[in-house]
Amino acid sequence: MYSRDEIRRIDPGKDASDIDPYTEAERDQIIEYFRAKRPHYFAFVMHQFWTGARPSEAIHLRWKHVDLAGRRILIRGSRVMGEDSRTKTKKSGRDVVIHEPLLIALKAHRPLHPKADDFVFTTVTGATLDEVNFYNREWIAALRSTSVRPRGFYNCRHTYISAMKSLGIDLVFIARQTGTSLEMILKHYGSAKVAAEQLDELIAGRNRNPTGTLRKGTTDQATTADENEAIFQLVGGKAGGRDRTGDVQLGKLTFYH
């Protein structure tokens, strides 16, 4: 037996602390490492880099929470040290839009006939994942193999938020997607400055939806059609990214080739 209060997690996973995102190149190196060397965990790592979910939320996922046809992942709980619990806050319970690269990975990862309560992500032997064990046994080895500067596994979340923000994605979408607040994003995730030459593109972008986001007028339990218009709109991209969707700009991955 043990007391949960006396156990200090290696990666506490607080939104406001230790925000040190991986670069785009580092992210792709890590993803490629798992695709080539540790394929069993490839979809898990893709999920973390492409949703910004907290590790405990991803470990909690069952197949009943994954709607590949509707391109939605339902975050409805968390799992820490082998125990299921509620999400971090009420706002953390959410529907996550599945970007196209993650959709491809999840389709390949999904068993032929999964049971509704089967965990989406497990160990190689089929046991439930533990964040600390995964960090010690898999994540550290990946960083060493790729010569990526060591940072915690939780920084996948920070990487997603930072990447989406740098592409000019609507901050309301990012907040809803990751279960955090606009205040948290503005305070802890860099500058919201926009280059003057990008302004027209940003404005024009409000009428486009990127691959992996909802089409105009789509509704669900959590949002109305009008809210979706605001939440799931792409607001431009980086310089040099004209006529490219957010998924394409973020999808420079070997498995695309």
N, C-alpha and C positions, 0 to 999 in steps of 0.2 A: 504493500500500500504506500501511497505517497500523498503529500499535500500539494495541491496545485498552486497554492500561494507561495510555496517555498521553492518552486522551480523557476529559474530565470531562463527565458527563451533566448536563443542565440540571436534571433532576428525579431525584435519586439514588434515591428510592423506598424509604426505610428506614422500617419500621413505627414506630420509636421517635423519629423526628425530624420536625420541622415538621408536627406534627399540628394542622391548622387546618381543620376540616370546613366545608363550605358549609352554610348554613342550609337548611331545607326550602323556603323561598320562593326562595332563590338557586338551589337545585337545579332547581326547577320552571321558573324563568326560563331557565336554560341549556338544559334539555331542550326547552322550547318553541322556543327560538331554532334549535336544530338541526332540529327537526321542520319548522319553517316555512321556514328560510333555507338550511340545509345538510342536506337529507333523506338524502343518501347516508351521512352519518355518524350519523344519528339512532340506529340500533340499537346502534352501537358505544358511544355516550355512555350510552344506556339500560343497556347491559350493565355499564358501569363503575359507574353509580350504583345498580344493582339487584343486583349480585353482590359488590361490593367486591373484585373481582379486581385483581391487580397488572396494570398496563398491558402488561407483557411477556407475561403469561399470556394476555391477551385477543388480543394480536397474533399469538400462536402458534396460536390455535385454527383447526382445520380442521372441515369439516362432519361428518366422521366422529366428532368429539368432541361433537356436539350431538344430543341425543335429545329432539325436541320432543314426541313422543307420551308418553315417560316423564318429561318435564319435568326432564331432567338435562343438565348440561354437565360434561364430563370434562376437568379440568385435569391435563394430563400433561406439560407442558413450558413453556418460555418462549422468547421470541425478542427478542434485543437487537442493534441495529445490523446487521440482516440475517442473523443467525446463530441457528439453533435450538440450544437447550441444555436441560438438565434444569431442573426447578422449583427455586426458591430453597432449599428444604429437603425432606426426605422427607415431612414433614407437609404440605407445600404441594401435593403430588399428591392430588387429592380429587375427589369428585363434588359438584357445586354444584346445589342445587335452584333451578329457574327460577320466580321469582315471576310472577304472572299478567300484570302490565303488560309485563314483558320478553318473556314468551311471545308476546303479541300483536305486539310489535315484531319479534321474530325470525321469526315466520311471514310477516310482510309483507316482510321483508328477504331471506328465503331464495329463491334462484333456483328455477326450476321443476324442473330436474334437475341439482343440483350434484354434482360429482365428490367422492368421499370425501376426497381430499387438497386440494381447493380451500380457500383461506383464507376464513374467515367474514367477516372485516373487511379491506377493501382501500381503496386510494385511489380517487378518481373514475375514474382511468384503468385501474384493475385491478391496480396494482402493490401489493406488500406494504407494510403500514403501517410507519412509523418513528415512534417515540414523540416524538423531538425535533422532527421536521418537523411532526407533527400539532400539537404544542404551539405551535410558532412560527406556523404558517400558519392553524390553525383555532381553537385554544383561546383564544389571546390575543384574536383578533377577536371571539369569542363573549362574552368577559368585558367587552370594551369596549362592545359593542353593547348588552349588558344592564345596564351600569353596576355589575356585580358586582365587589366588591373582589378584586384579583388574588391568586390562589393557584395552586399547581401542579396539573397534571392528576391527579397521584397522590392528591390530596385527595378525589377521588371515592370511593376506598377508605375513607378515614377517615370520610367522610360516611355511607356505608352502615353501617359498624360503629357509629358514634355514634347513627344513627337507630334501628337495631335495638335497641340497648341502651336508648335512651330509651323505647321502646315496651314494655320489659319482656320481650323475647324471651330465651329461655333462652340463657345465655352459652355453653353447650356447643355449641348449634346455631350461634351466631355464629362460634365458633372453628373448627368443622368447615367451615362455609360459606366462610370466608375464608382458611383455611389458616394460622392463627396460633394462639397459645397463650392459655389462660385468663389466665395471668399477665400477658401483654402487654395484653390487654383491660382487666383490672382496674387495671393500673398507669398506662395512658396514655389511657384513654377515659372520663374523668369519674367521677361518683359512682354508686354502686349503691344509693343511698337510695330508699326507697319511701314515699310518703305513707300515713299510717295508714288513710285512707278508701279506699285502693286495695287494701289487704291481702286482703280477702275476694274481690275480683275476680281478683287474682293467683292465689290458691289455686284458685278455681273454674276459672280458665283452663287449668289443667293437664289438663283433660279435653277440651280443644278443640284442633283443628288449624286453623291459618289457611290461607286460600287460598294455594296456591303451596308448601305443605309436604307432606310425605308423610302418607298416611293411616296410621292405626294398624295395625301388623302388616305393613307393607310392608318388604321386605328387598331388599338389593342386595349387591354384592360386598364393599363396605367395611364394612357394618354388619349386625348381627343385628336381629331384631324387637324384642328388649328394648332394644337401644341406640337404635333409631329412636324408641321411646317416649320416651326421655329427650332425644334430640337434636332431634327435629322437633316438639316441643310448643310451642305459644304459651303464654307466661306473662303473660297480661293485656295491658293497653294503657294509653294515657294517660287521664287524667281527661277525661270527655266522649266517650270512645271506646267506650262500652258497646255490646255486640252488634255491633261492627265488627271485621273481621279486620285483620291487619297489612297486607295488600295494599291494602285499602280505605283505611286511614288514610294509607298512603304513596302512594296512587294518585291524587292530585288533579292529574291531567294533562289537558291540553286534548284529547288524542286520545281520551279516554274519552267526550267530549261528542258 
